[in-house]
Amino acid sequence: MPLSGNKHPFHPSLSARPPLQVVVHCWGGGGRTGLALAAWLVRGHGMEPEAAAEHVESYAKAQGASRRADVAQLREWLDK
């Protein structure tokens, strides 16, 4: 599912039950990946945007990667 411009990073299958394993990546592997994952945590799991962004960054760091979620951009996407 491509993610660009103002498109929301959501797809109906991402909220299917039971939970599916989903791989999220972008060309650079940093900004959009973290943003999409944080948005999924907010929408799908009721986390606050700041907590979701921190969780994504913390988890990625523990895996040896760098994933960031811009909280202002995350809030903008969620408000659409």
TAFEN-V539496 format. One line per field, one symbol per residue. ss: DSSP state (2 for helix, 1 for strand, 0 for the rest). psi: psi as a letter, one per 20 degrees, with the letter a starting at -180 (. if undefined). A space follows every 10 residues. Layout:
ss = ???
psi = ???
This chain:
ss = 0000000000 0222200000 0000000000 2222222222 2222200022 2222222222 2200000000 2222222200
psi = oqoqcjqqlq qhiijqprpq ppppqrghje ghghgggghg hgghjjqqgg hggggggggg ghjkropqoo hghghgghi.
